[in-house]
Amino acid sequence: MKGREEEYLRAIWSLEEGGVNPVRVRDISAVLDVTPPSVVQMLHRLEAMGLIEYSKHRHVAFTEEGRDAGAAIVRYHRLMEVLFGGVMEGSEDDVEMLSCGAEHFITPAIAEKLCTYLNHPSECPHGKAIPPGRCCAEER
């Protein structure tokens, strides 16, 4: 999966998490600051990959595989926010920029090691839940 596809999954996740239901093209367009036709094009790509279900003029919803992929990218991003924001004491803008860039290069194994190193944080610096990994279940 490419970085842009991951950005869309994170946007859909964030919208759902914020109570937007159903998620629509205009919502994604506003979050990512892209045109609705660009959103529709990406939604068709994500649907072809089996990550979402898209009904024209209705809604966007994760498939089970898509929800897992969305949870992973959100996990990676928020773990990076904890690392850059808390441990490295970066500015809010720096933390966001670094987290957005780094999330695309994290692997599940690195995320598990980073989560363990950070003592299994349950929330990012913004107070949003970090989806738990296997290492978190083993710790409890």
Secondary structure, DSSP 8 states (H G I E B T S, - for coil): --HHHHHHHHHHHHHHHTT-SSB-HHHHHHHHT--HHHHHHHHHHHHHTTSEEEETTTEEEE-HHHHHHHHHHHHHHHHHHIIIIIIS---HHHHHHHHHHHGGG--HHHHHHHHHHTT--SB-TTS-B----HHHHHH-
